[in-house]
Amino acid sequence: MNPEDDNSYLDARTLSRILLWTLAMFFFSIFFGALMVFWAGPKMGLLAETLFIIPALLFVFKRKMPFRRTFRFNPVSPQILFYTLLIALPVMILGDELDRLIATVFPLPAWFDVGDLMSIHSFLDGLLIIGNGVIVAAIAEEMLFRGLIQRSLERTHDIATAIVLSAIIFAMFHFNIWWMIQITMLGLVLGYLTWHSDSIWPAILIHGVNNLLSILAANAAEEQLTWYTSGEHVRWIWLAAALLLLIPAFVGFQKACNARRIPAVNDRTVGDEHE
C-alpha cells in the first residue's frame, strides 16, 4: 500500500508518539544549547533550537512516508505568495501591538531579556541570528507544527479544531507563558493559511518575515522607531493601515487558492469522462 494513501500513519497514537519524541528532543536541545553557550557564547546556543525536528524526520523516513506530502511542501502559485506577503505586514503590526498591550498587564520579568541575545555586533552574529531565526527556525517549526502535526490533527478532528490545537501546541513548545497568547494567535493565522493553500510555504514566508522584522526592531535604536511607535504602543495610523490591508489581502489569498484548485478539479472531471 502506498503510504500516501494510508491514513493510519497519522492517527492519534502516532501523533502522541511524535509529540513525546519531539518533547524529549526539545529538552535535549536545551541541554545541547547550554553546552554551546558555555563553550562558545550565548549566540552559539541558537544552533540547538531546531533539533526538535529530528524525531519527526526520523519517524517519516523510517515509515517511508512521502516527505513532501507529509510535511506539506506542496508548491504554490506566485499569486498566493504575493498575497501572503500582503498578509505578513499587518499580522506583524497587529501582533506587535497585541504584545505591547499584554505586556502592560503581564510584563516580562527583568531576568527574561532576549535583547542581548538578538543583538547583532558582527557578521557572525548576523549569520547566526538571521540564518537561524529567519530561515532555519521558520522552516523547521512549520514542517513540524503546520506540516506533520496539523495534518495529523486534520485526519482525526475537524479543520477548526486541528488549527486551534496545532496553534496551542506551537505556543506550548516555546515554553514562554508571557508570549503564549501572541504565539497562539500567530499559530492560528499560520494554520489557516496552511490548510487553505495545502502548503507550508505561506506559513514559512510569514514566520520568516515576522522573525526578521523582530530582529531588525531589536537592533534599532529607540529614536529610529519614532515613526512607528508613540510611547509604548504602535501609532494608530499603522494599526488602521494594517486593518485596512489585512481584509483584502485575505480575500485575495483565498481567491488565489481557489483558482489553483479549479484546474485540478477540471482535470479530474475530464479524466472521469474519458473513462
C-alpha positions in Angstrom: 0.0 0.0 0.0 1.2 3.5 -0.8 1.9 5.3 2.5 0.4 8.5 1.0 -2.9 6.7 0.6 -2.9 5.2 4.1 -4.5 7.4 6.7 -3.5 5.1 9.6 0.0 6.5 9.8 -1.3 9.8 11.0 -3.7 8.5 13.7 -3.9 9.8 17.3 -1.4 7.3 18.7 1.1 8.2 16.1 0.7 11.9 16.8 1.2 11.3 20.5 4.4 9.4 19.8 5.7 12.2 17.6 4.9 14.8 20.3 6.6 12.8 23.0 9.8 12.3 21.0 9.7 16.0 20.0 9.4 17.0 23.6 12.3 14.8 24.5 14.4 16.3 21.7 13.4 19.7 22.8 14.8 19.2 26.3 17.9 17.6 24.7 18.3 20.8 22.6 18.1 22.9 25.7 20.9 20.8 27.2 22.9 20.9 24.0 22.3 24.6 23.7 23.6 25.2 27.3 26.8 23.3 26.4 27.2 25.5 23.3 26.6 28.7 25.3 29.3 27.5 27.8 31.7 26.6 25.1 31.3 29.4 22.6 28.9 32.1 23.9 25.2 32.7 24.1 24.5 33.2 20.4 26.0 29.8 19.5 23.3 28.3 21.6 20.8 29.3 18.9 22.1 26.5 16.8 20.4 24.0 19.1 16.9 25.5 18.8 15.7 23.4 15.8 16.9 20.0 16.9 13.4 19.1 17.8 12.6 18.5 14.1 14.9 15.5 14.1 12.5 12.9 15.7 9.8 13.9 13.1 12.3 13.4 10.3 13.5 10.0 11.6 9.8 8.9 12.0 8.9 9.9 8.5 12.0 8.3 6.9 11.6 5.1 9.0 7.9 4.7 7.9 8.9 5.6 4.3 6.2 8.2 4.3 6.2 10.7 1.3 8.4 13.6 2.5 6.8 16.4 0.5 3.2 15.5 1.2 3.7 14.6 4.9 5.4 18.0 5.7 3.1 19.8 3.2 5.9 21.1 1.0 3.4 21.4 -1.8 4.1 24.1 -4.4 2.0 27.3 -4.5 1.4 29.9 -7.2 3.2 33.3 -7.3 -0.2 34.9 -6.6 -0.5 33.0 -3.3 3.0 34.1 -2.3 2.2 37.7 -3.2 -1.0 37.9 -1.1 0.9 36.1 1.7 3.4 39.0 1.8 0.5 41.4 2.0 -0.9 39.4 4.9 2.5 39.3 6.7 2.9 43.0 7.3 -0.5 43.7 9.0 -0.1 40.4 11.0 3.3 41.6 12.3 1.9 45.1 13.2 -1.2 43.9 14.9 0.7 41.1 16.7 3.3 43.7 17.9 0.5 45.9 19.4 -1.1 42.8 21.0 2.3 42.0 22.6 2.5 45.6 23.9 -1.0 45.5 25.3 -0.4 42.2 27.1 2.9 43.5 28.5 1.1 46.3 30.2 -0.8 43.8 32.4 1.6 40.9 32.3 5.0 42.3 31.8 8.1 40.3 31.1 10.3 39.8 34.3 13.6 41.7 34.3 15.6 38.4 34.1 13.8 37.5 30.8 15.6 39.7 28.4 16.3 38.5 24.9 17.6 41.8 23.7 21.2 40.9 24.1 20.7 37.5 22.5 19.2 39.2 19.4 21.8 42.0 19.2 24.0 41.9 16.1 27.5 43.1 16.7 29.4 41.3 14.0 28.9 39.4 10.7 29.0 36.1 12.6 26.2 37.4 14.9 24.1 38.3 11.9 24.7 35.0 10.3 23.7 33.0 13.4 20.7 35.2 14.4 19.2 35.8 11.0 20.1 32.5 9.5 18.7 30.6 12.4 15.7 32.7 13.2 14.6 33.7 9.7 15.4 30.6 7.7 16.2 27.5 9.8 13.7 28.0 12.6 10.9 29.1 10.3 11.3 26.1 8.0 11.8 23.5 10.8 8.9 24.8 13.0 6.4 25.0 10.1 7.4 21.5 9.0 6.6 20.2 12.4 3.6 22.2 13.6 1.8 23.2 10.4 3.0 20.3 8.4 3.2 17.0 10.3 1.2 17.8 13.5 -1.6 19.9 12.0 -2.0 17.5 9.1 -2.3 14.6 11.6 -4.9 16.5 13.6 -6.9 17.2 10.4 -7.3 13.5 9.9 -8.6 12.9 13.5 -10.5 16.2 14.1 -12.5 18.8 12.2 -10.4 21.6 10.5 -11.1 24.3 13.1 -10.1 22.0 16.0 -7.0 20.9 14.1 -5.9 24.5 13.5 -6.6 25.6 17.1 -4.9 22.6 18.7 -1.8 22.9 16.5 -1.6 26.6 17.4 -1.8 25.8 21.1 0.8 23.1 20.8 3.0 25.5 18.8 2.8 28.1 21.6 3.4 25.5 24.4 6.6 24.3 22.7 8.0 27.8 23.1 7.8 27.4 26.9 7.1 31.1 27.4 3.9 31.9 29.3 4.4 35.7 28.7 4.1 35.2 24.9 1.6 32.3 25.0 -1.4 34.4 23.6 0.7 36.1 21.0 2.2 32.9 19.7 -1.1 31.1 19.7 -2.7 33.9 17.6 0.1 33.8 15.1 -0.3 30.0 15.0 -4.0 30.4 14.2 -3.1 32.6 11.2 -0.4 30.2 10.0 -2.6 27.2 10.4 -5.4 28.7 8.4 -3.1 29.7 5.6 -1.5 26.3 5.5 -4.9 24.5 5.4 -6.4 26.7 2.8 -3.3 26.5 0.5 -2.5 22.9 1.5 1.2 24.1 1.7 3.5 25.3 4.5 5.2 27.8 2.1 2.9 30.7 3.1 3.4 29.9 6.8 7.2 29.7 6.3 7.1 33.1 4.5 5.1 34.8 7.2 7.1 33.2 10.0 10.4 34.3 8.4 9.2 37.8 7.8 7.9 38.1 11.4 11.2 36.9 12.8 13.2 39.1 10.5 11.3 42.3 11.4 11.5 41.4 15.1 15.3 41.0 14.8 15.6 44.3 12.9 13.5 46.1 15.5 15.5 44.7 18.4 18.7 46.1 16.8 17.3 49.5 16.0 17.7 52.5 18.3 14.6 53.7 20.0 14.8 57.1 18.2 14.9 55.3 14.9 11.4 53.8 15.5 9.6 57.0 16.5 7.8 57.0 13.1 6.3 53.6 14.0 5.7 53.9 17.8 4.3 56.5 20.1 5.3 55.9 23.7 4.7 52.2 24.4 2.3 51.5 21.6 2.2 51.3 17.8 1.0 54.6 16.2 -2.7 54.4 15.4 -2.1 55.2 11.7 -0.2 52.0 11.3 -2.8 50.0 13.1 -5.5 51.4 10.9 -3.5 50.7 7.8 -2.9 47.1 9.0 -6.6 46.5 9.4 -7.4 48.0 6.1 -4.8 45.9 4.3 -5.5 42.6 6.1 -9.1 42.1 4.9 -8.4 42.5 1.1 -5.1 40.6 1.5 -7.0 37.6 3.0 -9.7 37.8 0.3 -7.0 37.8 -2.4 -5.3 34.9 -0.8 -8.5 32.9 -0.7 -9.2 33.6 -4.3 -5.7 32.7 -5.4 -6.0 29.4 -3.5 -9.4 28.7 -5.0 -8.2 29.5 -8.5 -5.4 26.9 -8.1 -8.0 24.2 -7.2 -10.2 24.8 -10.2 -7.8 23.4 -12.9 -7.2 20.3 -10.7 -10.9 19.7 -10.4 -11.4 20.1 -14.1 -8.6 17.7 -14.9 -10.2 15.0 -12.7 -13.6 15.6 -14.4 -12.1 15.3 -17.9 -10.3 12.1 -16.8 -13.6 10.6 -15.5 -15.3 11.4 -18.7 -12.7 9.5 -20.7 -13.0 6.5 -18.5 
